[in-house]
Amino acid sequence: MYKNRFDAVGWVRARSFMDVAERQVLLGSNSFGMRFDGISAYAPEQVWSNRRVAARLRLERMRLRARKSVDGPDLLSADEAKLFQTSDRWVRRFIGFSERRFCCEGTGTVDLAARAARQLFDASGQSPSDIDAIIVGSVTPSYLYSPPDSALLQHELGIPVWQGSVPREVKGADVSLACSSWVASLLLCYALIRSGMAQRILLIGADRMSATINWRDRSFATVLGDAGTAALCVAVPEDEDWFSPSQFWSWLDGSQAEMIRTPVGGSRFPSPSPQELEAGKHLLAMDGAAVRQVLVPFIGGPAMESALGKAGWDFADLDAAVLHEANLMLNESIVRMWRERGFRGRVLSAGGRFGNTTSASIPLALALNAGELSIGTRLGIIGFGGGLSASIAFGTVRHALRAWTNQENG
């Protein structure tokens, strides 16, 4: 039984793409608009409280001391010891999260995505056979080089690739842009639909971030969580478009890539040494202070100002905003800057109960708060993170947004 589900009884399936195309011909337009026709979020049942994370860090500290004692004194340096120090009070005060969800071993990103997508199809009455494109936003591929998760998901969901003896066109892409991945994926979906190259796109935002945690470093261990989401993006007549090309804004600055990085394991350094593996160099690392110092003033000021300027909007025009849930305290600092510039809208979030789920964080918050997105709401969607990168979209809700999750919105 799905919770937080807006009653689907009496729900009428959206008009077919052929109907949309015919209306576009009558209107004399070659461009299509896009809307969300439902969004679903799945979070694993296994809850990791702040206390449990702190206990896991203490266990890793004990293991490290035991290894050091084999070669001599088992004392950790002051800097090493600091990496393990945390508590429920510390996490709530400096990060804002109360808990997060972790997958069981053997579960990958594609499994989180498939559960969210099945939930979407089962609850909405939509059919996987209508999907003509699969876009997966993720930084944790189920397999390192191949196969892509979009292909795995096609098979998992039974999306048809043949029409009799003729191959059926199905587009797909795996999009990875750190914590900006979902908004970047949304941009790709919009480009495909607006150009007429796709009609009904399954947009996935999913990550198993627990697989990237270095338990010798509290900076990410206290933050990351797992979740999968699925949204159905469909073509509509241009006059019903939720978005427009001017309402998407993107930014990259690779000169600051060192702030959030996995040092080894990619194609540049594909074979980590035993020492590097022992030290967790193949896992995520972050300079949290530097990230805050750069991203808070940037997203809080010039990034949003530039994006709003391109869209022809002001801060005061936004009725609601949903940010990548990197860290609630960091996000509060960003929103405070927006308030000083005229933002008076609501901020939609997952409430710090799921951690930083990277590519899933924004659609998870949308699914949990869909009831607040009444028709006419002007919405800001803001992704930012490693690279450094930022992806921002603005849209106006023009149809009721149906949403389903396996979680309560506490």
N, C-alpha and C positions, 0 to 999 in steps of 0.2 A: 504494500500500500504506500503510495507516494504522499509525502507530507508537503505542506506549502503549495499544494496544487490548486490552481485556479480551475474551477469546475469546467470540464470539457463537454458536459452535456449540452447538446444543441449547437455545438461548435460546427461551423460550416467550413469545409475545406476551401482554401483560397482558389480564386479563379485560375484556370489553366494558363500556361504561358501563351497558348494560341489566342486566348481571349485578350491577354495583355497586348500581344503583338497587333491584333486587329484594332484595338483602341489606339495604339500608337500610330498606326497608318491613318486613322481618321483624324488624329490630332496633327498629322504631318511631322512627326518626330521620329528620328532614327535612334534615339537614346532611350534607355530604360532606367527606371528607378529601382531602389532596393529597400526592402523592409526585413525586419526580423519576424519570422512566422512561428516563433516558439524557441525557448531556451531551457536547457536542462543541465543540472549540476549533480555530480556524484562525488562524495567524500568517503574514504574508507572508514569502517567502524572503529578501528583501533585508535584510541585516543592516547596521546602523549601529553601529559600535563607538564607544566614548568618544573615541578618537583621531580618528575620522572626523567626529564632531560638533564637536570642537575645531577641526579644519581648516576646517569650513564656517563657523564663527564668525569665524575669522581672515580668511577670504575676504570675509565681509560687512564686517568692519572695514576692509579694504583698499578696498572699494567706497565705503564711507562717507567715508573720507579723500579719495578721488579726487573725490567730489562736493563736499566742503568746499573742496578746493583751487581749484575753479573760482571761488569767491567770495572767496577769501583764504587765510589760513593753514589748513593741513590738520591741525592738532593737535586731538586730542580732549581734552575735559575729563577730569579724573580719574574722575568718576562715569561718563562715557560709556565710557571705556576699560575700567572694571571689568566692564561688562556683557558684554564679549567674552572675558574671561580665564577659561580652564578648561583642564583636562588630564585624561587618564585617571586619574591619581592623585587629583586633586581630586574628580572625580565619584565614584570608589569610596569615598573617605573621607567625603564629606559627604552623598552621596545613596545610594550603595550599588549602583547599577546598573552592569553591565558592558557591556550592549548593549541595543539595541531594534530593532524591525522597522518598516520603512516601506513603504508601498504604492508602486506605480508611478503615474505621472500618469494620470489618467483613471479610476482606481479609486475608488469611493465606499464609503460605509458599507454600502449595500445589497449591494455585491459581496462584502464581507467576511462579511456575515451569510448571504448565499446559499451561499457556500462552506462555512461551518460547518454550515448546515442540511442541505445535500446530503450532507455527510460523515455527519451524524447519521442521515439516512434510509437511505443506502446501507449503512452498517455495521450498523445495528440491524435492518433489515428492516421498519421502520415505513413507512407510506404517507402521503404528504402529503394524500391524500384524506380521512384521518381527522381532520385538524386543523379545529377549529371556532373558534379564536381565535388571533390573532397579536399579541403584545405586544412592542414594540421599545423597549428602553432605550438611549438614545444622546443625545449632545450635539452630534453632527456630522451633521445630516441631509444626505442626498445632494443635496437641493434645498432652497433656503432657505425658501420658503413652501409650496410644493406641487410635486409630490405627496408624501404621507407615505410613509416607508419601509415601513410595514406593508402598504400597498397595493401598492407596488412588489414587495415580497417575495412576496405572494400570487401575483402574475403570474409572477415568476421561478421559483417552485417548482411552479407548476401546481396550486395548491390550488383545488379546484372551487368555483365560486360559483353553479352551476346544477344542479338535479336535474331533468333533462328540461326541461320548460318552466317549472318553478317555481324562483324564486331560492332558493338555499341560504344560510341565515344563517351569516355569518362575522363575528365580532367582531374589532375591531382598534383599536390605540392606539399612538401614539408617546409615550413617557414621557421627559421631560427634567428631571432634578434634579441636575445637575452630576455629581460622582462618587458620589452616592447613587442614581443612576438605576436600577441593576440591582436593588438591594434594594427600591426603591420599586415597580419593575415586578413583582417577586416578590410583593409585598403585593397588587397588583392581581390577579395570577393567582390567588392564594389566595382573595381575595374572590369572584371569578367562579366558581371551582370549588366553594367551600364553599356558596355560595348556589344551586348547581345551574344557573347561567347558562352554564356552559361545561364541557366534559368532557375535551378534550385540547387543551392550549394550547402553541403554539410560543413560547417565551420567548427573545428575542434580547437579547444584550448586545454591542454592536459600536460601534467608533469609529475614524475615521481622524484621529487626533490630530495627525499630522504636518502636516495642512492648517491647523492653528491656530497653528503655531510662528512666532514673530517672531525671525528670526535675528540680531536686534540685542539680544537679551536671553537670557542663559544660563539664567535661572531656569526657563523651560519648555523651552528647546532641549535641555538636558541630560537631560530627564526623560521626555518624551512618546514614545509609540509607538502602533502600529496593531495591531488584532486584532479578530476576530469570533468570537462564541460562539452556540451554540444549545442550549437545554435543552427537554426535553419534560416538561411538567407535566400529570399525569393525575389524574382522580378515583379515589378509593379509598373503601372503607367508613370511617366515622368512626373505628373502632377501629384502623385502620391509618394514620391521619393522621401525617405527619411533623411537623406544626406545630399551632398553635392560635391563635385570635385574640389571646390574651394574650401570645403570643410574638413579636409584632411591635411595634416602638417607633419613632417618628419624631420629628424635631425640625427647626425652622427658625428662623433669626435673620437677617432681612434688614437689620438695623442694621449688620451687618458685611460687607455685600455688596461693598464696595470692595476687599476683600483679593484676590479673584479675579474679574477682570472683563474683558470685551471692551468698550472704551470707546465705539466707534461701529460702525455697520452694522446695528443692530437697528431696530425700528420707531420708537424715540425719536429716533435720529439715523441715518436710513436712507441718507443720501448723504454719505459721507466726502469731505472735500476732498482735493485732490492731496497737500497737505502731510501730512494725517492718514494717507493711504495710504502715503506714503513713510516715515513714522515707524512704520508697523505698528500704528496705533491700532485697526484692524479685526481684530486678532489678540489672542490671550489674553495677559493680563498678570497678574502675581501678586506680592504682597508676601510672599515666602517666610518671612521672619523673623516677621511678624505671624501668618501661618497656623500656624506651629509654636508660637508663644507661646500661641495661643488653643486650637487643636484638640488638641494633645497632652494638656494637663491635663484638657480637657473629655471627650475620648473615653476617656482613661485613667482617669478618675474618675467624675464625676456622670452622664455619659451611660450608661455601662455599668451603673453601680449602679442607675439608674432603670429601665433596660430589664430587667435581671435581676430587680429587685424586682417589676415588673409580671408577669413570667413565673413568679415564685415560685421562682427559681433563685438560686444563689450562684456566685461565681467558681469555687469548688472543684467545682461540678457539671459544668463544661465539660471535655469530653475533647479538643476541638479547636476552633480558631478560624481563620477566614479573613478578613483585612482587605483593604479596598481598598488596592492596592499603589501608594500615592501616592509613596512615597520610603522605602526600606528603613530608613534611619537614623531617620526620623520614626516609622515603625512600631515599631522596636525600643524607642524611648522610651515609646511607648504600652504595649507589652507588658510593659516593666519595671514600670510602674505597676500593671498587672494582677497581676503576680507578687507584688508587695508586698501585694496584697489577697487572695491565696489561689489564683490561677490556676495550675494545674500541667499544663495540657493542651499539646497540640502546636499549633504555628502553621503553617498550610499557606500556601505562597506559590509564586510562579513563579520565585523565586530571583534576581530582578534581571536576568533575561536578555531581558525583553520591554518594559521601561520601564513607565511609567504609561499603561495602555490604557483608563483611565477606566471606561466602562460594561462593558468586557470583563474587567477585572482580576480580579474575584472569581470568575466562572465559569471563567476560564482557569486559575486556581489550583486550583479544584475538579476540573477535567478532568485536570490534570497529577498530582493527588494522590488520585484517586478510590480507589486501592487501599488508602489509609489509613483510609477511612471504612467500617469494618466495621459490621455490623448491631448496633444498640445504642449507637453513638457519639452523644454529645450535642454538637451543633455550634453554634457562634456564627458569624453572618454579619454583618459590620460594614462599612457604607459611610458615607463622610463626605467633605465637600468644600465646593465653592463654594455660596454662598447667604447665609450658611453653612447647611449642612444635614447631617443624619445620618439614616440608616435602618439599623435593626438587626433581625435576625431570629434566633430560636433554634429548633432542630429536633432531633428524634431520628431517626437513620437506621433505618428499619424494613425496608428491602429493599436488596439489593445494587445499587450504583450503577454502571451501565455507562458507560464514557467512552472517547472517541476524540479524538485530536489528530493534527496533521500534524507534531508536534515531539516530540523526546525530552525527558524531564524530567531535565535535568542537575543 
